[in-house]
Amino acid sequence: MRSLVGLIAVVTAASLYLYSLSLYLPAGPRRRPQPGSKTEHVEATESDQLSDPSEEPSRLKFPSDLDELRELAELLQFYKTEHTGYVLLLFCSAYLYKQSFAIPGSSFLNILAGAIFGLYEGLFLACVLTTVGSTMCYLLSQAYGKRYIVNLFPDKVSMLQRKVEENQDCLFFFLLFLRFFPMTPNWFLNMSAPIVNIPITFFFCSVFIGLLPYNFICVQTGVMLSEVSSLDDLFSWERLLQLLAIACVALLPSALIRHFSHQRLKLDVQSQDGRITDKKVQ
């Protein structure tokens, strides 16, 4: 009971912090008045184009589709011109909130990182925040959630425990394999890792390296979405070559992991008669 109360307190405190951060949205930057506007109406025009703090917080919400994602990206890009620190703090806080409490939808935030901060800065943020947020989820599960996760997912935890024990001699490669070729969702692996005795150092490094291709694809998608203005731009030769390069970069690490670990990792392989047998990856 104490662990449940502690978890509720942590979630409540984090939610209040994130809500307060979005509530006190600073005034938006001024935009230039439209050409041809009369001088006596310039001040009124500029004041009308200022962001209304009472209205903006309602627009700050986690995106659930591409339309909401594009709208949020435009809003944060607008604020970033004069409030870079606030936008960065807000984005990092929202990302860590999602990752720490295993809330689905991190792909939208990765795309948003590319749209707001660009490829290199966005990729760095996505990798760091994914790793830190997943580690916070690991620590929260270790402190408050072990019993509840075992009760909710007994079969999955038991299967993961068995595979971790069988691959103790190459545990780091096994964790990388799970990130590149997920047998279980990432959120479940984050929560169950402390239960199956995965060291936090192995966990931390495997998340950073293993999710790098996924984060790269999402961030690059956000960069492209922020640059294209029509479908013709999206399907230009330049964009198609970029997509081909992204695919090659994303497949290279997974191919290397498969090559160097196929003689060592033990995974469940389904035989022709439908039974599950233990075999090394071929």
PyRosetta script that sets phi, psi and omega in degrees:
from pyrosetta import init, pose_from_sequence

init()
pose = pose_from_sequence("MRSLVGLIAVVTAASLYLYSLSLYLPAGPRRRPQPGSKTEHVEATESDQLSDPSEEPSRLKFPSDLDELRELAELLQFYKTEHTGYVLLLFCSAYLYKQSFAIPGSSFLNILAGAIFGLYEGLFLACVLTTVGSTMCYLLSQAYGKRYIVNLFPDKVSMLQRKVEENQDCLFFFLLFLRFFPMTPNWFLNMSAPIVNIPITFFFCSVFIGLLPYNFICVQTGVMLSEVSSLDDLFSWERLLQLLAIACVALLPSALIRHFSHQRLKLDVQSQDGRITDKKVQ")
pose.set_psi(1, -38.4)
pose.set_omega(1, -179.3)
pose.set_phi(2, -62.9)
pose.set_psi(2, -39.0)
pose.set_omega(2, -179.9)
pose.set_phi(3, -65.7)
pose.set_psi(3, -37.6)
pose.set_omega(3, 178.8)
pose.set_phi(4, -66.4)
pose.set_psi(4, -42.3)
pose.set_omega(4, 178.3)
pose.set_phi(5, -63.1)
pose.set_psi(5, -41.7)
pose.set_omega(5, 178.7)
pose.set_phi(6, -63.1)
pose.set_psi(6, -42.2)
pose.set_omega(6, 179.3)
pose.set_phi(7, -64.9)
pose.set_psi(7, -43.1)
pose.set_omega(7, 178.3)
pose.set_phi(8, -61.7)
pose.set_psi(8, -39.0)
pose.set_omega(8, 178.8)
pose.set_phi(9, -64.7)
pose.set_psi(9, -41.4)
pose.set_omega(9, 179.3)
pose.set_phi(10, -65.4)
pose.set_psi(10, -45.6)
pose.set_omega(10, -180.0)
pose.set_phi(11, -62.9)
pose.set_psi(11, -42.0)
pose.set_omega(11, 179.9)
pose.set_phi(12, -63.6)
pose.set_psi(12, -45.4)
pose.set_omega(12, 179.9)
pose.set_phi(13, -63.4)
pose.set_psi(13, -43.0)
pose.set_omega(13, 179.4)
pose.set_phi(14, -66.0)
pose.set_psi(14, -38.8)
pose.set_omega(14, 179.6)
pose.set_phi(15, -66.4)
pose.set_psi(15, -41.4)
pose.set_omega(15, 178.3)
pose.set_phi(16, -65.3)
pose.set_psi(16, -38.5)
pose.set_omega(16, 178.0)
pose.set_phi(17, -63.5)
pose.set_psi(17, -46.1)
pose.set_omega(17, -178.6)
pose.set_phi(18, -66.6)
pose.set_psi(18, -38.7)
pose.set_omega(18, 178.4)
pose.set_phi(19, -65.3)
pose.set_psi(19, -42.0)
pose.set_omega(19, 179.4)
pose.set_phi(20, -64.5)
pose.set_psi(20, -38.3)
pose.set_omega(20, 179.6)
pose.set_phi(21, -64.0)
pose.set_psi(21, -39.2)
pose.set_omega(21, 178.6)
pose.set_phi(22, -77.5)
pose.set_psi(22, -25.0)
pose.set_omega(22, -177.7)
pose.set_phi(23, -71.4)
pose.set_psi(23, -40.5)
pose.set_omega(23, -177.8)
pose.set_phi(24, -93.0)
pose.set_psi(24, 57.8)
pose.set_omega(24, 178.9)
pose.set_phi(25, -71.8)
pose.set_psi(25, 125.9)
pose.set_omega(25, -179.9)
pose.set_phi(26, -67.7)
pose.set_psi(26, 163.7)
pose.set_omega(26, 178.4)
pose.set_phi(27, -64.2)
pose.set_psi(27, 139.2)
pose.set_omega(27, -178.6)
pose.set_phi(28, -71.9)
pose.set_psi(28, 159.3)
pose.set_omega(28, 178.3)
pose.set_phi(29, -67.3)
pose.set_psi(29, 154.2)
pose.set_omega(29, 179.5)
pose.set_phi(30, -76.4)
pose.set_psi(30, 140.7)
pose.set_omega(30, 173.7)
pose.set_phi(31, -101.5)
pose.set_psi(31, 153.5)
pose.set_omega(31, 178.9)
pose.set_phi(32, -68.6)
pose.set_psi(32, 140.9)
pose.set_omega(32, 178.1)
pose.set_phi(33, -64.8)
pose.set_psi(33, 151.3)
pose.set_omega(33, -178.9)
pose.set_phi(34, -64.6)
pose.set_psi(34, 141.4)
pose.set_omega(34, 178.7)
pose.set_phi(35, -58.6)
pose.set_psi(35, 140.5)
pose.set_omega(35, 177.0)
pose.set_phi(36, 90.0)
pose.set_psi(36, -1.7)
pose.set_omega(36, 179.9)
pose.set_phi(37, -75.1)
pose.set_psi(37, 147.5)
pose.set_omega(37, -177.3)
pose.set_phi(38, -72.7)
pose.set_psi(38, 147.2)
pose.set_omega(38, -175.3)
pose.set_phi(39, -60.4)
pose.set_psi(39, -41.0)
pose.set_omega(39, -175.9)
pose.set_phi(40, -69.2)
pose.set_psi(40, -12.4)
pose.set_omega(40, -179.7)
pose.set_phi(41, -107.9)
pose.set_psi(41, 7.6)
pose.set_omega(41, -176.9)
pose.set_phi(42, -64.6)
pose.set_psi(42, -47.3)
pose.set_omega(42, -178.0)
pose.set_phi(43, -62.8)
pose.set_psi(43, -41.0)
pose.set_omega(43, 179.4)
pose.set_phi(44, -65.5)
pose.set_psi(44, -39.0)
pose.set_omega(44, 179.7)
pose.set_phi(45, -64.0)
pose.set_psi(45, -44.8)
pose.set_omega(45, -179.7)
pose.set_phi(46, -64.7)
pose.set_psi(46, -40.3)
pose.set_omega(46, -179.6)
pose.set_phi(47, -67.4)
pose.set_psi(47, -32.2)
pose.set_omega(47, 177.7)
pose.set_phi(48, -69.2)
pose.set_psi(48, -30.3)
pose.set_omega(48, -176.9)
pose.set_phi(49, -86.7)
pose.set_psi(49, -4.2)
pose.set_omega(49, 174.1)
pose.set_phi(50, -70.3)
pose.set_psi(50, 144.1)
pose.set_omega(50, 178.7)
pose.set_phi(51, -68.2)
pose.set_psi(51, 136.8)
pose.set_omega(51, 180.0)
pose.set_phi(52, -88.8)
pose.set_psi(52, 111.3)
pose.set_omega(52, -177.0)
pose.set_phi(53, -59.2)
pose.set_psi(53, -27.2)
pose.set_omega(53, -179.3)
pose.set_phi(54, -74.5)
pose.set_psi(54, -19.7)
pose.set_omega(54, -178.5)
pose.set_phi(55, -101.8)
pose.set_psi(55, -31.4)
pose.set_omega(55, -172.5)
pose.set_phi(56, -63.8)
pose.set_psi(56, -39.6)
pose.set_omega(56, -177.4)
pose.set_phi(57, -55.9)
pose.set_psi(57, -31.2)
pose.set_omega(57, -179.8)
pose.set_phi(58, -68.1)
pose.set_psi(58, -20.2)
pose.set_omega(58, -180.0)
pose.set_phi(59, -87.8)
pose.set_psi(59, -13.6)
pose.set_omega(59, 179.3)
pose.set_phi(60, -86.9)
pose.set_psi(60, 98.6)
pose.set_omega(60, 178.5)
pose.set_phi(61, -148.9)
pose.set_psi(61, 160.2)
pose.set_omega(61, 179.1)
pose.set_phi(62, -65.8)
pose.set_psi(62, 127.2)
pose.set_omega(62, -178.8)
pose.set_phi(63, -70.2)
pose.set_psi(63, 143.4)
pose.set_omega(63, 179.2)
pose.set_phi(64, -115.1)
pose.set_psi(64, -9.1)
pose.set_omega(64, 176.0)
pose.set_phi(65, -150.9)
pose.set_psi(65, 176.2)
pose.set_omega(65, -175.0)
pose.set_phi(66, -67.9)
pose.set_psi(66, -32.3)
pose.set_omega(66, 178.8)
pose.set_phi(67, -64.6)
pose.set_psi(67, -46.7)
pose.set_omega(67, 177.5)
pose.set_phi(68, -64.9)
pose.set_psi(68, -35.4)
pose.set_omega(68, 178.7)
pose.set_phi(69, -64.2)
pose.set_psi(69, -45.4)
pose.set_omega(69, 179.6)
pose.set_phi(70, -64.3)
pose.set_psi(70, -41.1)
pose.set_omega(70, 179.3)
pose.set_phi(71, -63.9)
pose.set_psi(71, -42.9)
pose.set_omega(71, 179.2)
pose.set_phi(72, -67.0)
pose.set_psi(72, -38.0)
pose.set_omega(72, 178.7)
pose.set_phi(73, -63.0)
pose.set_psi(73, -42.8)
pose.set_omega(73, 178.5)
pose.set_phi(74, -63.3)
pose.set_psi(74, -40.8)
pose.set_omega(74, 179.9)
pose.set_phi(75, -64.3)
pose.set_psi(75, -46.0)
pose.set_omega(75, -178.0)
pose.set_phi(76, -72.0)
pose.set_psi(76, -31.9)
pose.set_omega(76, 174.4)
pose.set_phi(77, -64.0)
pose.set_psi(77, -37.6)
pose.set_omega(77, 178.1)
pose.set_phi(78, -63.3)
pose.set_psi(78, -44.3)
pose.set_omega(78, -179.8)
pose.set_phi(79, -72.8)
pose.set_psi(79, -29.3)
pose.set_omega(79, -175.8)
pose.set_phi(80, -64.3)
pose.set_psi(80, -23.7)
pose.set_omega(80, -178.6)
pose.set_phi(81, -61.0)
pose.set_psi(81, -34.0)
pose.set_omega(81, -179.0)
pose.set_phi(82, -123.9)
pose.set_psi(82, -10.7)
pose.set_omega(82, -177.6)
pose.set_phi(83, -131.3)
pose.set_psi(83, 55.6)
pose.set_omega(83, -176.9)
pose.set_phi(84, -61.4)
pose.set_psi(84, -43.1)
pose.set_omega(84, -178.8)
pose.set_phi(85, -61.7)
pose.set_psi(85, -41.7)
pose.set_omega(85, -179.9)
pose.set_phi(86, -66.7)
pose.set_psi(86, -44.6)
pose.set_omega(86, 179.5)
pose.set_phi(87, -61.8)
pose.set_psi(87, -42.0)
pose.set_omega(87, 178.6)
pose.set_phi(88, -63.4)
pose.set_psi(88, -44.7)
pose.set_omega(88, 178.8)
pose.set_phi(89, -63.9)
pose.set_psi(89, -42.8)
pose.set_omega(89, -179.9)
pose.set_phi(90, -63.9)
pose.set_psi(90, -44.8)
pose.set_omega(90, -179.5)
pose.set_phi(91, -64.1)
pose.set_psi(91, -46.9)
pose.set_omega(91, -179.9)
pose.set_phi(92, -62.3)
pose.set_psi(92, -40.8)
pose.set_omega(92, -179.5)
pose.set_phi(93, -65.5)
pose.set_psi(93, -43.9)
pose.set_omega(93, 179.5)
pose.set_phi(94, -65.3)
pose.set_psi(94, -40.1)
pose.set_omega(94, -179.3)
pose.set_phi(95, -65.1)
pose.set_psi(95, -47.3)
pose.set_omega(95, 180.0)
pose.set_phi(96, -64.9)
pose.set_psi(96, -33.5)
pose.set_omega(96, 177.5)
pose.set_phi(97, -61.8)
pose.set_psi(97, -47.7)
pose.set_omega(97, 179.6)
pose.set_phi(98, -63.5)
pose.set_psi(98, -47.5)
pose.set_omega(98, -176.7)
pose.set_phi(99, -68.2)
pose.set_psi(99, -40.9)
pose.set_omega(99, -176.1)
pose.set_phi(100, -65.2)
pose.set_psi(100, -35.9)
pose.set_omega(100, -177.7)
pose.set_phi(101, -104.2)
pose.set_psi(101, 17.9)
pose.set_omega(101, 174.3)
pose.set_phi(102, 53.3)
pose.set_psi(102, 45.4)
pose.set_omega(102, 177.8)
pose.set_phi(103, -90.7)
pose.set_psi(103, 124.5)
pose.set_omega(103, -178.7)
pose.set_phi(104, -62.4)
pose.set_psi(104, 155.7)
pose.set_omega(104, 175.7)
pose.set_phi(105, 114.9)
pose.set_psi(105, 15.2)
pose.set_omega(105, -179.8)
pose.set_phi(106, -65.9)
pose.set_psi(106, -24.3)
pose.set_omega(106, 179.7)
pose.set_phi(107, -61.8)
pose.set_psi(107, -37.9)
pose.set_omega(107, 177.6)
pose.set_phi(108, -62.9)
pose.set_psi(108, -38.8)
pose.set_omega(108, 179.6)
pose.set_phi(109, -71.4)
pose.set_psi(109, -32.9)
pose.set_omega(109, 174.6)
pose.set_phi(110, -63.7)
pose.set_psi(110, -43.8)
pose.set_omega(110, 177.3)
pose.set_phi(111, -63.3)
pose.set_psi(111, -40.1)
pose.set_omega(111, 178.5)
pose.set_phi(112, -63.1)
pose.set_psi(112, -36.7)
pose.set_omega(112, 178.1)
pose.set_phi(113, -60.9)
pose.set_psi(113, -41.9)
pose.set_omega(113, 178.1)
pose.set_phi(114, -66.7)
pose.set_psi(114, -39.0)
pose.set_omega(114, -178.6)
pose.set_phi(115, -68.4)
pose.set_psi(115, -34.0)
pose.set_omega(115, -175.4)
pose.set_phi(116, -90.0)
pose.set_psi(116, -46.8)
pose.set_omega(116, -169.4)
pose.set_phi(117, -105.3)
pose.set_psi(117, -6.6)
pose.set_omega(117, -178.4)
pose.set_phi(118, 89.0)
pose.set_psi(118, 178.1)
pose.set_omega(118, -172.0)
pose.set_phi(119, -66.7)
pose.set_psi(119, -56.3)
pose.set_omega(119, -170.2)
pose.set_phi(120, -72.8)
pose.set_psi(120, -49.6)
pose.set_omega(120, 178.4)
pose.set_phi(121, -66.0)
pose.set_psi(121, -39.4)
pose.set_omega(121, 179.1)
pose.set_phi(122, -65.4)
pose.set_psi(122, -41.4)
pose.set_omega(122, 178.6)
pose.set_phi(123, -65.5)
pose.set_psi(123, -42.0)
pose.set_omega(123, 177.5)
pose.set_phi(124, -60.6)
pose.set_psi(124, -46.6)
pose.set_omega(124, 178.8)
pose.set_phi(125, -61.9)
pose.set_psi(125, -44.7)
pose.set_omega(125, -178.4)
pose.set_phi(126, -61.5)
pose.set_psi(126, -43.8)
pose.set_omega(126, -179.2)
pose.set_phi(127, -66.5)
pose.set_psi(127, -45.5)
pose.set_omega(127, -179.2)
pose.set_phi(128, -65.8)
pose.set_psi(128, -46.2)
pose.set_omega(128, -177.4)
pose.set_phi(129, -68.9)
pose.set_psi(129, -36.7)
pose.set_omega(129, 175.9)
pose.set_phi(130, -61.4)
pose.set_psi(130, -44.4)
pose.set_omega(130, -178.0)
pose.set_phi(131, -68.4)
pose.set_psi(131, -46.9)
pose.set_omega(131, -179.5)
pose.set_phi(132, -65.8)
pose.set_psi(132, -43.8)
pose.set_omega(132, 179.9)
pose.set_phi(133, -64.4)
pose.set_psi(133, -41.3)
pose.set_omega(133, 177.7)
pose.set_phi(134, -64.8)
pose.set_psi(134, -38.0)
pose.set_omega(134, 177.9)
pose.set_phi(135, -67.2)
pose.set_psi(135, -37.0)
pose.set_omega(135, 175.6)
pose.set_phi(136, -65.1)
pose.set_psi(136, -37.8)
pose.set_omega(136, 175.1)
pose.set_phi(137, -63.2)
pose.set_psi(137, -41.1)
pose.set_omega(137, 176.3)
pose.set_phi(138, -56.9)
pose.set_psi(138, -49.0)
pose.set_omega(138, -177.1)
pose.set_phi(139, -68.1)
pose.set_psi(139, -38.6)
pose.set_omega(139, 177.4)
pose.set_phi(140, -64.4)
pose.set_psi(140, -41.9)
pose.set_omega(140, 177.8)
pose.set_phi(141, -63.7)
pose.set_psi(141, -41.0)
pose.set_omega(141, 179.5)
pose.set_phi(142, -64.2)
pose.set_psi(142, -36.6)
pose.set_omega(142, -176.6)
pose.set_phi(143, -84.3)
pose.set_psi(143, -36.2)
pose.set_omega(143, -170.1)
pose.set_phi(144, -125.7)
pose.set_psi(144, -21.9)
pose.set_omega(144, -164.4)
pose.set_phi(145, -113.6)
pose.set_psi(145, 3.9)
pose.set_omega(145, -173.2)
pose.set_phi(146, -56.4)
pose.set_psi(146, -51.8)
pose.set_omega(146, -175.2)
pose.set_phi(147, -64.5)
pose.set_psi(147, -38.7)
pose.set_omega(147, -177.2)
pose.set_phi(148, -71.3)
pose.set_psi(148, -38.1)
pose.set_omega(148, 179.9)
pose.set_phi(149, -67.2)
pose.set_psi(149, -41.2)
pose.set_omega(149, 178.1)
pose.set_phi(150, -63.2)
pose.set_psi(150, -39.5)
pose.set_omega(150, 179.9)
pose.set_phi(151, -70.7)
pose.set_psi(151, -35.0)
pose.set_omega(151, -178.1)
pose.set_phi(152, -79.2)
pose.set_psi(152, -36.8)
pose.set_omega(152, -175.7)
pose.set_phi(153, -128.9)
pose.set_psi(153, 60.5)
pose.set_omega(153, -175.4)
pose.set_phi(154, -62.9)
pose.set_psi(154, -41.3)
pose.set_omega(154, -177.4)
pose.set_phi(155, -68.5)
pose.set_psi(155, -44.3)
pose.set_omega(155, -179.0)
pose.set_phi(156, -65.5)
pose.set_psi(156, -41.5)
pose.set_omega(156, 179.1)
pose.set_phi(157, -65.0)
pose.set_psi(157, -41.7)
pose.set_omega(157, 178.8)
pose.set_phi(158, -63.2)
pose.set_psi(158, -42.9)
pose.set_omega(158, 178.9)
pose.set_phi(159, -63.9)
pose.set_psi(159, -44.3)
pose.set_omega(159, 179.9)
pose.set_phi(160, -65.8)
pose.set_psi(160, -39.3)
pose.set_omega(160, 177.4)
pose.set_phi(161, -59.9)
pose.set_psi(161, -43.0)
pose.set_omega(161, -179.6)
pose.set_phi(162, -64.2)
pose.set_psi(162, -43.8)
pose.set_omega(162, -178.5)
pose.set_phi(163, -68.8)
pose.set_psi(163, -35.0)
pose.set_omega(163, 176.8)
pose.set_phi(164, -64.3)
pose.set_psi(164, -42.7)
pose.set_omega(164, 179.3)
pose.set_phi(165, -65.8)
pose.set_psi(165, -37.4)
pose.set_omega(165, -179.8)
pose.set_phi(166, -71.0)
pose.set_psi(166, -23.2)
pose.set_omega(166, -176.7)
pose.set_phi(167, -113.1)
pose.set_psi(167, 30.7)
pose.set_omega(167, -178.8)
pose.set_phi(168, -61.7)
pose.set_psi(168, -32.9)
pose.set_omega(168, -177.3)
pose.set_phi(169, -74.6)
pose.set_psi(169, -15.3)
pose.set_omega(169, 177.8)
pose.set_phi(170, -139.6)
pose.set_psi(170, 46.7)
pose.set_omega(170, -172.4)
pose.set_phi(171, -62.5)
pose.set_psi(171, -39.5)
pose.set_omega(171, -178.1)
pose.set_phi(172, -63.9)
pose.set_psi(172, -43.4)
pose.set_omega(172, 177.4)
pose.set_phi(173, -63.9)
pose.set_psi(173, -36.3)
pose.set_omega(173, 178.2)
pose.set_phi(174, -63.6)
pose.set_psi(174, -42.3)
pose.set_omega(174, 178.9)
pose.set_phi(175, -65.8)
pose.set_psi(175, -39.5)
pose.set_omega(175, 175.8)
pose.set_phi(176, -63.4)
pose.set_psi(176, -40.3)
pose.set_omega(176, 178.7)
pose.set_phi(177, -60.5)
pose.set_psi(177, -40.6)
pose.set_omega(177, -180.0)
pose.set_phi(178, -66.2)
pose.set_psi(178, -31.1)
pose.set_omega(178, 178.8)
pose.set_phi(179, -77.2)
pose.set_psi(179, -38.8)
pose.set_omega(179, 179.1)
pose.set_phi(180, -74.4)
pose.set_psi(180, -41.7)
pose.set_omega(180, -178.3)
pose.set_phi(181, -125.1)
pose.set_psi(181, 76.8)
pose.set_omega(181, -170.5)
pose.set_phi(182, -63.1)
pose.set_psi(182, 117.3)
pose.set_omega(182, 171.2)
pose.set_phi(183, -79.8)
pose.set_psi(183, -27.4)
pose.set_omega(183, 176.6)
pose.set_phi(184, -131.8)
pose.set_psi(184, 156.4)
pose.set_omega(184, 179.1)
pose.set_phi(185, -60.7)
pose.set_psi(185, 152.3)
pose.set_omega(185, -179.4)
pose.set_phi(186, -61.2)
pose.set_psi(186, -37.9)
pose.set_omega(186, -178.8)
pose.set_phi(187, -63.9)
pose.set_psi(187, -36.6)
pose.set_omega(187, 178.8)
pose.set_phi(188, -70.6)
pose.set_psi(188, -39.3)
pose.set_omega(188, 178.3)
pose.set_phi(189, -63.9)
pose.set_psi(189, -37.7)
pose.set_omega(189, 177.7)
pose.set_phi(190, -62.8)
pose.set_psi(190, -42.2)
pose.set_omega(190, -177.0)
pose.set_phi(191, -77.3)
pose.set_psi(191, -33.3)
pose.set_omega(191, -174.4)
pose.set_phi(192, -90.6)
pose.set_psi(192, -12.3)
pose.set_omega(192, -177.0)
pose.set_phi(193, -55.7)
pose.set_psi(193, -47.1)
pose.set_omega(193, 179.1)
pose.set_phi(194, -68.2)
pose.set_psi(194, -24.9)
pose.set_omega(194, -179.2)
pose.set_phi(195, -71.1)
pose.set_psi(195, -35.7)
pose.set_omega(195, -178.5)
pose.set_phi(196, -96.5)
pose.set_psi(196, 16.9)
pose.set_omega(196, 171.7)
pose.set_phi(197, 63.5)
pose.set_psi(197, 42.2)
pose.set_omega(197, 171.8)
pose.set_phi(198, -84.7)
pose.set_psi(198, 122.6)
pose.set_omega(198, -179.7)
pose.set_phi(199, -59.4)
pose.set_psi(199, 143.4)
pose.set_omega(199, -175.7)
pose.set_phi(200, -66.6)
pose.set_psi(200, -29.0)
pose.set_omega(200, 178.1)
pose.set_phi(201, -67.3)
pose.set_psi(201, -44.8)
pose.set_omega(201, 176.3)
pose.set_phi(202, -62.4)
pose.set_psi(202, -41.9)
pose.set_omega(202, -179.4)
pose.set_phi(203, -61.3)
pose.set_psi(203, -48.4)
pose.set_omega(203, -177.3)
pose.set_phi(204, -59.2)
pose.set_psi(204, -50.6)
pose.set_omega(204, -177.0)
pose.set_phi(205, -68.2)
pose.set_psi(205, -37.0)
pose.set_omega(205, -178.9)
pose.set_phi(206, -68.5)
pose.set_psi(206, -33.5)
pose.set_omega(206, 177.0)
pose.set_phi(207, -67.7)
pose.set_psi(207, -46.1)
pose.set_omega(207, -177.4)
pose.set_phi(208, -61.8)
pose.set_psi(208, -46.3)
pose.set_omega(208, -177.2)
pose.set_phi(209, -79.1)
pose.set_psi(209, -43.9)
pose.set_omega(209, -172.8)
pose.set_phi(210, -68.1)
pose.set_psi(210, -30.6)
pose.set_omega(210, -178.8)
pose.set_phi(211, -97.4)
pose.set_psi(211, 4.8)
pose.set_omega(211, 179.6)
pose.set_phi(212, -60.3)
pose.set_psi(212, -47.4)
pose.set_omega(212, 178.4)
pose.set_phi(213, -61.8)
pose.set_psi(213, -41.9)
pose.set_omega(213, 179.1)
pose.set_phi(214, -62.2)
pose.set_psi(214, -45.7)
pose.set_omega(214, 179.1)
pose.set_phi(215, -63.4)
pose.set_psi(215, -38.4)
pose.set_omega(215, 180.0)
pose.set_phi(216, -62.5)
pose.set_psi(216, -45.1)
pose.set_omega(216, 180.0)
pose.set_phi(217, -61.4)
pose.set_psi(217, -45.0)
pose.set_omega(217, -178.5)
pose.set_phi(218, -65.5)
pose.set_psi(218, -44.7)
pose.set_omega(218, -178.5)
pose.set_phi(219, -65.2)
pose.set_psi(219, -43.0)
pose.set_omega(219, 178.4)
pose.set_phi(220, -63.5)
pose.set_psi(220, -35.6)
pose.set_omega(220, 175.2)
pose.set_phi(221, -61.0)
pose.set_psi(221, -42.2)
pose.set_omega(221, 177.5)
pose.set_phi(222, -63.4)
pose.set_psi(222, -38.6)
pose.set_omega(222, 177.2)
pose.set_phi(223, -62.6)
pose.set_psi(223, -43.2)
pose.set_omega(223, -179.2)
pose.set_phi(224, -66.9)
pose.set_psi(224, -40.8)
pose.set_omega(224, 179.6)
pose.set_phi(225, -63.6)
pose.set_psi(225, -33.0)
pose.set_omega(225, -179.7)
pose.set_phi(226, -78.1)
pose.set_psi(226, -17.3)
pose.set_omega(226, -176.4)
pose.set_phi(227, -99.6)
pose.set_psi(227, -31.1)
pose.set_omega(227, -175.6)
pose.set_phi(228, -81.3)
pose.set_psi(228, 147.4)
pose.set_omega(228, 178.4)
pose.set_phi(229, -118.5)
pose.set_psi(229, -9.6)
pose.set_omega(229, 179.6)
pose.set_phi(230, -155.3)
pose.set_psi(230, 167.9)
pose.set_omega(230, 178.4)
pose.set_phi(231, -65.4)
pose.set_psi(231, -29.5)
pose.set_omega(231, 177.9)
pose.set_phi(232, -62.9)
pose.set_psi(232, -38.4)
pose.set_omega(232, 177.1)
pose.set_phi(233, -67.1)
pose.set_psi(233, -36.4)
pose.set_omega(233, -177.3)
pose.set_phi(234, -67.2)
pose.set_psi(234, -34.8)
pose.set_omega(234, -176.6)
pose.set_phi(235, -105.2)
pose.set_psi(235, 27.6)
pose.set_omega(235, 174.4)
pose.set_phi(236, -75.0)
pose.set_psi(236, 164.3)
pose.set_omega(236, 179.9)
pose.set_phi(237, -61.7)
pose.set_psi(237, -36.5)
pose.set_omega(237, 179.4)
pose.set_phi(238, -62.2)
pose.set_psi(238, -43.9)
pose.set_omega(238, 179.7)
pose.set_phi(239, -67.6)
pose.set_psi(239, -40.3)
pose.set_omega(239, -179.7)
pose.set_phi(240, -64.8)
pose.set_psi(240, -37.9)
pose.set_omega(240, 176.7)
pose.set_phi(241, -67.4)
pose.set_psi(241, -36.0)
pose.set_omega(241, 176.1)
pose.set_phi(242, -63.5)
pose.set_psi(242, -43.4)
pose.set_omega(242, 178.7)
pose.set_phi(243, -63.1)
pose.set_psi(243, -39.0)
pose.set_omega(243, 177.8)
pose.set_phi(244, -64.0)
pose.set_psi(244, -41.9)
pose.set_omega(244, 178.8)
pose.set_phi(245, -64.8)
pose.set_psi(245, -40.5)
pose.set_omega(245, 178.5)
pose.set_phi(246, -61.4)
pose.set_psi(246, -43.8)
pose.set_omega(246, -179.8)
pose.set_phi(247, -61.4)
pose.set_psi(247, -41.2)
pose.set_omega(247, 179.8)
pose.set_phi(248, -65.9)
pose.set_psi(248, -43.6)
pose.set_omega(248, 179.5)
pose.set_phi(249, -63.6)
pose.set_psi(249, -40.0)
pose.set_omega(249, -178.5)
pose.set_phi(250, -70.4)
pose.set_psi(250, -34.3)
pose.set_omega(250, -177.3)
pose.set_phi(251, -81.2)
pose.set_psi(251, -25.0)
pose.set_omega(251, -176.0)
pose.set_phi(252, -60.9)
pose.set_psi(252, -51.1)
pose.set_omega(252, 179.4)
pose.set_phi(253, -61.2)
pose.set_psi(253, -41.3)
pose.set_omega(253, -179.2)
pose.set_phi(254, -65.4)
pose.set_psi(254, -35.5)
pose.set_omega(254, 177.7)
pose.set_phi(255, -66.7)
pose.set_psi(255, -39.3)
pose.set_omega(255, 178.4)
pose.set_phi(256, -65.6)
pose.set_psi(256, -42.8)
pose.set_omega(256, 179.1)
pose.set_phi(257, -62.8)
pose.set_psi(257, -44.0)
pose.set_omega(257, 179.4)
pose.set_phi(258, -63.0)
pose.set_psi(258, -38.8)
pose.set_omega(258, -177.9)
pose.set_phi(259, -67.1)
pose.set_psi(259, -45.2)
pose.set_omega(259, -174.4)
pose.set_phi(260, -82.7)
pose.set_psi(260, -13.2)
pose.set_omega(260, -176.2)
pose.set_phi(261, -114.7)
pose.set_psi(261, -2.0)
pose.set_omega(261, -171.9)
pose.set_phi(262, -69.1)
pose.set_psi(262, -19.6)
pose.set_omega(262, 178.3)
pose.set_phi(263, -90.9)
pose.set_psi(263, -4.8)
pose.set_omega(263, -171.2)
pose.set_phi(264, -120.0)
pose.set_psi(264, -36.8)
pose.set_omega(264, -175.2)
pose.set_phi(265, -74.4)
pose.set_psi(265, 139.5)
pose.set_omega(265, 176.4)
pose.set_phi(266, -110.7)
pose.set_psi(266, 118.3)
pose.set_omega(266, -177.4)
pose.set_phi(267, -129.7)
pose.set_psi(267, 162.5)
pose.set_omega(267, 177.3)
pose.set_phi(268, -80.4)
pose.set_psi(268, 126.3)
pose.set_omega(268, 178.2)
pose.set_phi(269, -122.5)
pose.set_psi(269, 133.0)
pose.set_omega(269, -178.2)
pose.set_phi(270, -83.5)
pose.set_psi(270, 123.8)
pose.set_omega(270, -180.0)
pose.set_phi(271, -80.3)
pose.set_psi(271, 175.0)
pose.set_omega(271, -175.2)
pose.set_phi(272, -66.9)
pose.set_psi(272, -28.6)
pose.set_omega(272, -179.6)
pose.set_phi(273, -85.9)
pose.set_psi(273, 4.9)
pose.set_omega(273, 174.5)
pose.set_phi(274, 94.0)
pose.set_psi(274, -5.9)
pose.set_omega(274, 179.5)
pose.set_phi(275, -83.3)
pose.set_psi(275, 152.5)
pose.set_omega(275, 179.9)
pose.set_phi(276, -93.8)
pose.set_psi(276, 124.8)
pose.set_omega(276, 178.9)
pose.set_phi(277, -125.7)
pose.set_psi(277, 156.3)
pose.set_omega(277, 178.5)
pose.set_phi(278, -90.8)
pose.set_psi(278, 123.1)
pose.set_omega(278, 176.9)
pose.set_phi(279, -140.6)
pose.set_psi(279, 155.6)
pose.set_omega(279, 172.4)
pose.set_phi(280, -77.0)
pose.set_psi(280, 148.7)
pose.set_omega(280, 179.7)
pose.set_phi(281, -65.0)
pose.set_psi(281, 129.0)
pose.set_omega(281, -179.9)
pose.set_phi(282, -99.2)
pose.dump_pdb("model.pdb")
